[in-house]
Amino acid sequence: MRIIGIDPGIAIMGYGIIDYNKSKYSVLEYGAITTNAGVKKSSRLKDIYDGIISIIKKYDPDVMSIEELFFYKNAKTVITIGESRGVAILAAINSGIDVFEYTPLQVKQSVVGYGRAEKKQVQIMVKAILGLKDIPKPDDVADALAVALCHSNSNIMNMKLESIK
């Protein structure tokens, strides 16, 4: 299974592409789609959409996993990140890819084993699980890989539950 994990944002949208096959992970690529603050928001959203489409065309993922929004103190931030999430989801749906959404708590629980884990703990586990030389930077990229791992772990659990039935 090939998974694209997304950590949504308007300035930096982290992404990570992993393959999971026979209990082994392979990292294909990870990085960030960045936009400039001085540009109209509509242009920034188009750049994000085009970036996601380009990645999807290059790597042909089976699914997209994306982090759900959590509470922000600033309502404007919530709206803007919601718009960037929507653009990423639209890119996946327009490409025929199923989208799965996970809360930050679910991601941390899946990757670290503790839903209230610190960001640094998640980064260390992403590095260890995927056998990376360094922790991916910026933080949004490590978060995107964590979201992809979360989906993989969720899918494994679902397959185990199905086999019990």
C-alpha positions in Angstrom: 0.0 0.0 0.0 1.3 3.4 -0.9 0.2 6.3 1.4 0.6 10.0 1.0 0.5 11.6 4.5 -0.4 15.3 4.7 0.2 17.8 7.5 -1.9 20.8 6.3 -0.9 24.4 6.4 -1.0 27.4 4.2 2.7 28.5 4.5 4.1 25.0 4.8 2.2 21.8 3.9 4.2 18.8 4.8 3.9 15.6 2.8 5.4 12.2 3.0 5.0 9.2 0.7 5.6 5.7 2.2 5.0 2.2 1.0 4.0 -0.5 3.4 4.4 -4.1 2.3 4.7 -7.3 4.3 5.4 -5.4 7.6 8.1 -3.2 6.0 8.1 0.5 5.3 9.9 2.2 2.4 10.1 6.0 2.3 9.7 7.2 -1.3 9.8 11.0 -0.7 9.0 13.6 1.8 9.1 17.4 1.8 7.0 20.5 2.0 4.9 22.6 -0.4 5.6 26.2 0.6 3.8 29.4 -0.3 4.8 33.0 0.2 2.9 35.1 2.7 2.8 38.2 0.4 0.8 36.4 -2.2 -3.0 36.4 -2.4 -4.5 33.5 -0.5 -6.3 32.2 -3.6 -3.0 31.9 -5.4 -1.4 30.2 -2.4 -4.2 27.6 -2.4 -3.8 27.0 -6.1 -0.1 26.4 -5.6 -0.9 23.9 -2.9 -3.4 22.1 -5.1 -1.0 22.0 -8.0 1.8 20.7 -5.7 -0.4 17.9 -4.4 -1.5 17.0 -7.9 2.1 16.9 -9.1 3.1 14.6 -6.2 0.1 12.3 -6.8 0.9 12.0 -10.5 4.5 11.2 -9.7 3.9 8.6 -7.0 0.4 7.3 -7.6 -0.5 6.7 -3.9 -3.4 4.3 -3.0 -4.7 6.6 -0.2 -4.2 9.9 1.4 -4.1 10.3 5.1 -4.4 13.9 6.4 -4.4 15.4 9.9 -7.7 16.8 11.1 -7.8 20.3 12.6 -7.5 20.7 16.3 -8.4 23.8 18.3 -6.5 26.9 17.6 -6.8 30.1 19.6 -6.9 32.1 16.5 -10.1 31.6 14.4 -8.5 33.0 11.3 -5.8 30.3 11.5 -8.4 27.6 11.8 -10.2 28.9 8.7 -7.0 29.2 6.6 -5.7 25.8 7.6 -9.2 24.4 6.9 -9.0 25.9 3.4 -5.6 24.3 2.8 -6.9 20.9 4.0 -9.9 21.2 1.7 -7.6 21.9 -1.3 -5.4 18.8 -0.5 -8.5 16.7 0.0 -10.0 17.9 -3.3 -6.7 17.1 -5.1 -6.9 13.6 -3.8 -10.6 13.1 -4.6 -10.1 14.6 -8.1 -7.4 12.0 -8.6 -9.6 9.1 -7.5 -7.8 8.6 -4.2 -9.6 7.8 -0.9 -8.9 10.1 1.9 -8.6 9.2 5.6 -8.5 11.8 8.4 -6.9 11.4 11.8 -6.8 13.6 14.8 -3.4 14.7 16.3 -4.3 12.4 19.3 -4.8 9.4 17.0 -1.5 10.1 15.2 0.5 10.4 18.4 -1.2 7.3 19.9 -0.4 5.3 16.7 3.2 6.4 16.3 4.4 6.8 19.9 1.8 4.8 21.9 0.7 7.8 23.9 -1.8 10.3 22.7 -0.4 13.3 24.6 3.2 12.7 23.4 5.4 15.7 22.7 6.2 16.7 19.2 9.9 15.7 19.7 8.8 12.2 20.7 6.8 11.8 17.5 9.7 13.0 15.4 12.1 10.6 17.1 9.7 7.7 16.5 9.1 8.6 12.8 12.9 8.6 12.3 13.2 5.2 14.1 10.3 3.5 12.5 11.2 4.6 9.0 14.9 4.0 9.4 15.8 7.6 8.5 19.2 9.1 9.1 17.8 12.4 10.4 14.6 13.7 11.7 12.8 15.3 8.7 12.6 19.0 8.7 10.7 21.2 8.9 8.4 19.8 11.7 5.5 19.7 9.2 7.3 17.0 7.2 7.9 14.7 10.2 4.2 15.3 11.1 3.1 14.3 7.5 5.1 11.0 7.8 3.5 10.4 11.2 0.1 10.8 9.6 1.0 8.3 6.9 2.3 5.8 9.6 -1.0 6.3 11.5 -3.0 5.2 8.5 -0.7 2.2 7.9 -1.2 1.2 11.6 -4.9 1.8 11.4 -5.2 -0.3 8.2 -3.2 -3.2 9.9 -5.6 -3.2 12.8 -8.6 -3.2 10.5 -7.2 -6.2 8.6 -6.6 -8.1 11.8 -10.1 -7.4 13.0 -11.5 -8.5 9.7 -9.6 -11.8 9.9 -11.1 -12.5 13.4 -14.7 -12.2 12.1 
